[in-house]
Amino acid sequence: MRNLTREQLYELLWTKPTTEIAKELGVSDVWVGKVCKRGNIPKPPPGHWQKIAAGKVIRKLPLPPPRPLQAINMYVLGDTSRSRYYRPFDWPLPKTDDEPIPPPPDPPIFSEQMEQVRARAEALMAPLKLNETLTRPHAMTFRLLSGDERRAAKNWSWQKPRFSHASGKELLTALNRLFWAWESLGAEVRVDGLTNQSIAIDVLGKHIQLTVLDYRGDGNSLDPRFKPGAKYGLHWEYVHDTHRLSPKSLKTYREYDNFQAETLRALLVESVVIAETDIRRHEQSHYEWIIRQRDDVIRKREERRLAAIRHHEEVQQLIQKRIDLTEVAISRIANAERLRSLIDAFDQKISASGHPVTGYEKWRRWAIQQANEIDPRSMSVEHIEQWISHFYLHE
């Protein structure tokens, strides 16, 4: 299954029947239909391809712009992450030291201040009716109710049904209204888990956790050291064990006595602000990572350059050392030969004169010994091996 954006899937849907596309992608045509509904992608109406086969000219329905809270660069189809919620930076990593290092990308620039983002989100939420009740449950509301049924069947003392009493029903109604509002704007809502359930919303592609506590229903299970001051507690984080909740450890924790329309609108606005803040943080973090990566390339390239210079200098020094060792050996051989020639000359002159020279024999023995000592050709095999080792020759 390939990654496809809204635009790519839209173009594909209008080139061949959905059944063929589904077969190529390895999914069902029903699933493609669900993807199109979620991504707000118009499909050809029934009978479209029969009319095309009959030679009729059919108008192609235009692709509407993405909903306000849909992910940036959204993948509506694919076997990997469906959304990328930050602007990727195009910085090609050089593969060799001969390639020039590309200049750094431009730093992220955001056209709006966060105050403007909040104001835009408030204007987006203002016309929402938020009048959905439990007479029209959202799919994720059904999932929460299914979890309640399982908790009731388990009859656990530490985890009881959450929505069977008055305050729980009020909370479920508020969540249902939020679920429909998020979906209408292009966000995606998920309820994970069977009994210990968690709520998550993908706003602009950013995954946000939402935890709501009903103190009227769960109050008898809470840590007695924590005394809530209101009916409900809410935070934009996931806590596995809510019975040991410590509000001081949660940055986004707050309490509510009810969930009126204005409160729900404020939560919808806050979800946009949280998502946009994290998108900007992630984009800035990615940009800084690219800069660090570029600096690392420059540093390592310089290290390799200096290492190459040092290696060249070391090689030249080693070559010179080998030359010096050889020249010293040759020079010592020449000195030994000259000393032996001197000994021979003295021997001939003294022998021809017939006059003995006092101390000559002692000097001659010393001179012969000295010639042998300075002559490298007189070295033993062990000394030859030690001398050759100074050349640092490798096989």
C-alpha positions in Angstrom: 0.0 0.0 0.0 1.5 3.3 -1.1 1.4 6.7 0.7 -1.0 8.9 -1.1 -2.0 12.5 -0.4 -5.5 13.9 -0.9 -4.5 15.3 -4.3 -3.0 12.0 -5.4 -5.9 9.8 -4.4 -8.3 12.3 -5.9 -6.6 12.2 -9.3 -6.5 8.4 -9.1 -10.2 8.1 -8.3 -11.1 10.0 -11.4 -8.9 7.9 -13.8 -10.3 4.4 -13.1 -13.0 2.7 -11.0 -12.6 2.4 -7.3 -12.6 -1.4 -7.4 -9.5 -1.4 -9.6 -7.8 1.2 -7.4 -8.6 -0.8 -4.3 -7.2 -4.0 -5.9 -4.0 -2.2 -6.9 -3.6 -0.8 -3.4 -4.4 -4.0 -1.6 -7.5 -2.7 0.2 -11.2 -2.9 -0.2 -13.3 -0.4 -2.1 -15.3 0.2 1.1 -12.1 1.2 2.9 -11.2 3.6 0.1 -14.7 5.1 0.5 -14.1 5.6 4.2 -10.7 7.2 3.5 -12.4 9.6 1.0 -15.0 10.5 3.5 -12.4 11.2 6.2 -10.3 13.2 3.7 -13.2 15.1 2.2 -12.3 13.7 -1.3 -15.2 13.6 -3.9 -15.6 10.3 -5.7 -17.2 9.8 -9.1 -21.0 9.2 -8.6 -22.7 5.8 -9.4 -22.9 5.1 -13.1 -20.0 7.5 -13.9 -17.8 4.9 -15.7 -20.8 3.5 -17.6 -21.5 7.0 -18.9 -17.9 7.5 -19.8 -18.0 4.2 -21.7 -21.1 5.4 -23.6 -19.2 8.5 -24.8 -20.8 11.0 -22.5 -18.9 14.0 -21.2 -19.0 14.0 -17.4 -18.1 17.0 -15.3 -15.3 16.2 -12.8 -16.2 17.3 -9.3 -13.5 19.7 -8.0 -11.4 18.7 -5.0 -12.4 21.0 -2.1 -9.7 22.6 0.0 -8.8 20.6 3.1 -10.8 21.1 6.2 -9.4 23.7 8.7 -8.0 21.1 11.1 -6.7 18.5 8.7 -3.1 17.6 8.7 -0.5 19.5 6.7 0.9 17.3 3.9 -1.7 14.7 4.9 -1.3 11.1 3.8 -4.9 9.8 3.5 -3.7 6.4 2.4 -0.5 4.4 3.2 1.1 1.9 5.4 3.2 4.5 7.3 2.4 7.7 9.2 -0.7 9.3 7.6 0.4 12.8 8.3 3.5 15.0 8.5 2.6 17.9 10.7 5.6 20.1 10.1 7.4 21.6 7.1 10.3 19.4 6.1 13.5 21.1 5.3 15.2 20.2 2.0 18.9 19.9 2.8 20.7 17.1 0.8 23.5 15.5 2.8 26.8 15.4 0.8 27.9 11.9 0.1 31.6 12.6 -0.4 34.1 15.2 0.6 34.4 16.4 -3.0 30.8 17.6 -3.0 30.2 21.2 -2.0 28.4 21.6 1.3 24.9 23.1 0.5 24.0 26.3 2.3 21.8 26.0 5.3 18.0 26.1 4.8 16.1 29.3 5.7 15.0 29.2 9.3 11.3 28.7 9.9 9.2 31.8 9.6 5.6 31.8 10.8 3.3 34.3 9.3 1.1 34.6 12.4 1.8 35.2 16.0 0.3 32.8 18.4 -2.2 35.4 19.5 -3.4 35.6 15.9 -3.6 31.8 15.8 -5.8 31.8 18.8 -8.0 34.6 17.4 -8.3 32.7 14.1 -9.3 29.5 16.1 -11.8 31.5 18.1 -13.4 32.8 14.9 -13.5 29.3 13.5 -15.3 27.9 16.6 -17.7 30.8 17.1 -20.3 29.7 14.6 -20.4 26.0 15.8 -23.8 25.1 17.2 -22.4 22.3 19.5 -25.9 21.0 19.9 -25.2 17.3 19.3 -26.7 15.1 22.1 -26.6 11.4 22.7 -29.5 11.0 20.3 -26.7 11.0 17.6 -23.7 9.3 19.1 -20.3 9.7 17.4 -18.5 6.5 16.5 -16.0 7.2 19.3 -18.8 7.8 21.7 -20.1 4.3 20.9 -16.6 3.0 21.7 -16.6 4.7 25.1 -20.0 3.2 25.8 -18.7 -0.3 24.9 -15.8 0.3 27.3 -18.4 1.1 30.0 -20.2 -2.2 29.3 -17.0 -4.1 29.7 -16.2 -2.4 33.0 -19.7 -3.1 34.2 -19.3 -6.8 33.3 -16.0 -7.1 35.0 -17.4 -5.6 38.2 -14.1 -4.3 39.3 -13.8 -2.3 42.5 -11.1 0.0 41.2 -12.6 0.7 37.8 -16.3 1.2 37.5 -18.6 2.4 34.6 -18.0 6.0 33.9 -21.0 7.1 32.1 -23.9 5.3 33.8 -24.7 8.0 36.4 -25.9 11.6 35.9 -22.5 13.3 35.9 -21.1 10.6 33.7 -23.9 11.1 31.1 -23.3 14.9 31.2 -19.6 14.2 30.6 -20.3 11.8 27.7 -22.7 14.3 26.1 -20.0 17.0 26.3 -17.4 14.6 24.7 -19.9 13.6 22.0 -20.3 17.3 21.1 -16.6 17.8 21.0 -16.1 14.7 18.9 -18.6 15.9 16.2 -17.1 19.4 16.3 -13.6 18.2 15.8 -14.6 15.8 13.0 -16.6 18.5 11.2 -13.4 20.6 11.0 -11.2 17.8 9.8 -9.6 16.6 13.0 -9.6 12.9 13.8 -10.7 11.5 17.1 -9.6 8.1 18.5 -10.5 6.1 21.5 -7.9 3.4 22.3 -8.3 0.5 24.6 -11.1 -1.8 25.6 -11.6 -1.1 29.3 -8.9 1.3 30.4 -9.6 3.7 27.5 -7.8 6.8 26.4 -9.0 9.7 24.1 -6.7 11.2 21.4 -7.3 13.9 18.8 -5.3 14.5 15.7 -5.5 18.3 15.2 -3.5 19.6 12.1 -1.9 16.1 12.2 -0.6 16.6 15.8 -1.5 13.9 18.2 -3.1 15.3 21.4 -4.1 13.2 24.4 -7.2 14.2 26.4 -8.1 13.0 29.8 -11.3 14.0 31.6 -12.1 12.9 35.2 -15.6 12.7 36.7 -15.2 13.3 40.4 -18.8 12.7 41.1 -18.6 9.2 39.7 -15.0 8.3 40.5 -14.5 10.3 43.6 -14.6 7.3 46.0 -11.6 5.8 44.0 -9.4 8.8 44.1 -6.3 9.2 46.3 -7.7 10.6 49.5 -4.9 13.1 49.7 -6.3 14.9 46.6 -9.6 16.8 47.2 -11.0 18.1 43.9 -12.7 21.5 44.1 -15.0 21.0 41.2 -17.1 18.4 39.4 -14.7 17.5 36.6 -11.0 17.5 36.0 -9.4 17.8 32.6 -5.8 17.8 31.2 -4.2 17.5 27.8 -2.1 14.5 28.8 -2.6 10.7 29.3 -2.3 9.3 32.8 -2.6 5.5 33.2 -3.6 5.5 36.8 -6.1 8.4 37.3 -6.9 7.2 40.8 -3.5 8.5 41.9 -3.8 11.7 40.1 -1.6 14.5 41.4 -2.7 17.8 39.7 0.6 19.5 40.7 2.5 17.2 38.3 0.2 18.0 35.3 0.9 21.3 33.5 -2.4 21.5 31.7 -4.7 20.4 34.5 -7.8 22.4 35.3 -11.3 21.8 36.8 -14.8 22.5 35.6 -18.3 22.4 37.2 -20.0 22.0 33.8 -19.3 21.8 30.1 -21.4 24.6 28.6 -21.0 25.6 24.9 -18.5 28.3 25.6 -16.4 25.9 27.7 -16.4 23.4 24.8 -15.5 26.1 22.3 -12.6 27.2 24.5 -11.4 23.6 24.6 -11.6 23.4 20.8 -9.6 26.6 20.5 -7.1 25.3 23.0 -6.6 22.1 21.0 -5.7 24.2 17.9 -3.3 26.3 20.0 -1.6 23.2 21.5 -1.3 21.6 18.0 0.1 24.8 16.4 2.5 25.4 19.3 3.9 21.8 19.0 4.0 22.1 15.2 6.2 25.2 15.5 8.3 23.6 18.2 8.8 20.5 16.1 9.6 22.5 13.0 12.1 24.6 14.9 13.6 21.5 16.4 13.9 19.9 13.0 15.6 23.0 11.6 18.1 23.1 14.4 18.8 19.4 13.8 19.5 20.2 10.2 21.9 22.9 11.3 23.6 20.6 13.7 23.9 18.0 11.0 25.5 20.5 8.6 27.9 21.7 11.3 28.8 18.1 11.9 29.5 17.5 8.2 31.8 20.6 8.2 33.6 19.5 11.4 34.2 16.0 10.3 35.3 17.1 6.8 37.8 19.4 8.4 39.0 16.6 10.8 39.5 14.4 7.8 41.4 17.1 5.9 43.7 17.8 8.9 44.1 14.0 9.4 45.1 13.7 5.8 47.7 16.5 6.2 49.0 14.9 9.4 49.2 11.5 7.6 51.0 13.1 4.7 53.5 14.7 7.1 54.0 11.5 9.0 54.6 9.6 5.8 57.2 12.2 4.7 58.8 12.0 8.1 58.9 8.2 7.9 60.4 8.3 4.4 63.1 10.7 5.6 63.8 8.5 8.6 64.3 5.5 6.3 66.7 7.6 4.1 68.6 8.8 7.2 68.9 5.2 8.5 70.2 4.0 5.2 72.6 6.9 4.8 74.0 6.4 8.3 74.6 2.7 7.5 76.3 3.5 4.3 78.4 6.2 6.0 79.4 3.8 8.7 80.4 1.2 6.1 82.6 3.9 4.4 84.2 4.9 7.7 84.9 1.3 8.6 86.5 0.7 5.2 88.6 3.9 5.6 89.8 2.7 9.0 90.7 -0.7 7.7 92.6 1.0 4.8 94.5 3.0 7.4 95.4 -0.1 9.3 96.6 -1.8 6.1 98.7 1.3 5.2 100.3 1.3 8.7 101.0 -2.4 8.5 102.8 -2.0 5.2 104.9 1.0 6.2 106.0 -0.6 9.6 106.7 -3.9 7.9 108.9 -2.3 5.2 110.8 -0.2 7.7 111.7 -3.2 9.9 111.5 -0.8 12.9 108.9 -1.7 15.5 106.5 1.1 16.7 105.8 1.3 20.4 102.1 0.7 21.2 101.2 0.0 17.6 99.8 -3.5 18.3 97.5 -2.2 21.0 96.2 0.6 18.7 95.8 -1.9 15.8 93.6 -4.2 18.0 91.5 -1.2 19.0 91.2 0.0 15.4 90.1 -3.4 14.1 87.6 -3.7 16.9 86.3 -0.1 16.2 86.0 -0.8 12.4 84.0 -4.0 13.2 81.7 -2.1 15.6 80.8 0.7 13.2 80.4 -1.5 10.2 76.7 -2.5 10.0 77.7 -5.6 8.0 79.1 -7.0 11.2 75.7 -7.0 12.9 74.2 -10.2 14.1 70.9 -11.5 12.6 69.0 -10.3 15.7 70.6 -6.8 15.4 69.7 -6.7 11.6 66.1 -7.5 12.4 66.0 -4.8 15.1 67.5 -2.3 12.7 65.0 -3.1 9.9 62.1 -2.7 12.4 62.9 1.0 12.6 61.8 1.3 8.9 58.2 0.4 9.9 57.6 -1.6 6.7 54.2 -3.4 6.5 53.4 -6.4 4.4 
